[in-house]
Amino acid sequence: MNLPYAEPFRIKMVEEIYQSTRAEREQWLKEANYNLFNLKSSQVFIDLLTDSGTGAMSDRQWGALMTGDESYAGSRSFEQLQNSVEKITGFKYLLPTHQGRAAENVLFSVLVKEGDVVPGNSHFDTTKGHIEFRKAHAIDCTIDEAFDINNLHPFKGNINLEKLEAVYKSHPKESIPFCLITITCNSSGGQPVSLENMKAVKALSDQYGIPVFFDSARFAENAYFIKKREQGQENRSIKEICKEIFSYGDGMTMSSKKDGLVNIGGFIALNNEEIFRKASNFTIIYEGFITYGGMAGRDMAALAVGLDEATEFAYLESRISQVEYLGNKLIEYGIPVQKPIGGHAVFIDSLNFLPNVSREEYPAQTLGLEIYKEAGIRTVEIGTLLADRDPETRQNRYPKLELVRLAIPRRTYTNNHMDYIAAAIKNVYERREEIAKGYKITWEPEILRHFTVQLEKA
Ligand SMILES: *Cc1c(COP(=O)(O)O)cnc(C)c1O
């Protein structure tokens, strides 16, 4: 008999979670103004809000925490982190920040100015926020296949080179600070970018003299997909693939809360000394001295180990096969999900799932609320609330897809949890015809509204 797959780790510490009643959940939702971000974690049984900073650290990482060096300048932990980052990415200069959006804030303070355009593949929400906050524009050049949830293209995060070249041709070079490749591409469903595409984007950008940066939160998961799906890559190690990925960029921003396998942290890494010097000034203003940038020494030490662990094939296989396991269960139940299944999350197509809820009443938000009511599972809306209003016209921007994201924290839940989640969603699916009313906004902030928006039943 062939041996089945089993995780390459065992569990050393557990945390109890509370299973609430439906009546409790209905009450809590009302108190939360129908925004799942407003729930207390104690009101959630399985938390799939995000895979950001929610994973479990290894014994090696907890060990590293104890040996962290808390010196203000030049700490040993910074040196360990720098060595780890250089080994994996090849970038010479490192600026730690307190998380990914802080890295964006620092780097974009140097590079992005009013009126600029930043082309890329479906920019992440905070990234877009930091671009638009500076009165610049993010231009989405993702391939069209990404927006068809049933298209099985293996690299739906890829950039369409014609769209990119059209941006390069229609704007002066001075107003395009860089092209940003997000790996994996979160907004289009945790979909990877191929090495071939990165190489081509780099070559095209070189031709026009435009730098290329990576938004690298899930770079290791992207490398795993390259190994599994791209011709000629199957025998290379994840670390070799990562080295090649970053060779096609001038630098990167990182949210360490994803593939850094830690609970907080971020960084910028790059090769250009002038940008590094300018960014150092902003790091000092916004984050802290350049050898800690808002991170405790112990957290940098744990991150140095986390980056090493995240770029090992056995870890990535357990991680991504769990996400796939959940996705395949949902497909088996007939639920419309984005295919192929992404690296960190399963995305449900709510327009298909809830055809009776109009787009003006936020179908993805409505579905997320139903899933919570059903079983205490917290998900997140990747739809019109997240897409926000157009900064000029203040009209709702309706994205091509209205998705509910089930983000799976790393090394945290078992496959029994995955079975529970799939069953809960199947139950909602079976009563989908009865769900005809969505929600309307009663209050929202100026920018990044999904975090704090308040709603009521429509
Ligand atoms: C999470 C994330 C960010 C922002 O990082 P934070 O650590 O949450 O501030 C930026 N880009 C991508 C692709 C991300 O996934």
The ligand as an SDF file (V2000), in Angstrom:
LIG
                    3D

 15 15  0  0  0  0  0  0  0  0999 V2000
    0.1860   41.6090    3.6090 C   0  0  0  0  0  0  0  0  0  0  0  0
    0.6520   42.2110    2.3770 C   0  0  0  0  0  0  0  0  0  0  0  0
    1.1450   43.5130    2.3480 C   0  0  0  0  0  0  0  0  0  0  0  0
    1.1460   44.4270    3.5700 C   0  0  0  0  0  0  0  0  0  0  0  0
    1.8550   43.8710    4.6080 O   0  0  0  0  0  0  0  0  0  0  0  0
    1.4530   44.0700    6.1480 P   0  0  0  0  0  0  0  0  0  0  0  0
    2.4930   43.2760    6.8630 O   0  0  0  0  0  0  0  0  0  0  0  0
    0.0800   43.5140    6.3360 O   0  0  0  0  0  0  0  0  0  0  0  0
    1.5270   45.5080    6.4430 O   0  0  0  0  0  0  0  0  0  0  0  0
    1.5910   43.9980    1.1380 C   0  0  0  0  0  0  0  0  0  0  0  0
    1.5500   43.2580    0.0250 N   0  0  0  0  0  0  0  0  0  0  0  0
    1.0740   41.9940    0.0250 C   0  0  0  0  0  0  0  0  0  0  0  0
    1.0580   41.2070   -1.2410 C   0  0  0  0  0  0  0  0  0  0  0  0
    0.6110   41.4350    1.1880 C   0  0  0  0  0  0  0  0  0  0  0  0
    0.1260   40.1890    1.1720 O   0  0  0  0  0  0  0  0  0  0  0  0
  1  2  1  0
  2  3  1  0
  2 14  2  0
  3  4  1  0
  3 10  2  0
  4  5  1  0
  5  6  1  0
  6  7  2  0
  6  8  1  0
  6  9  1  0
 10 11  1  0
 11 12  2  0
 12 13  1  0
 12 14  1  0
 14 15  1  0
M  END
$$$$
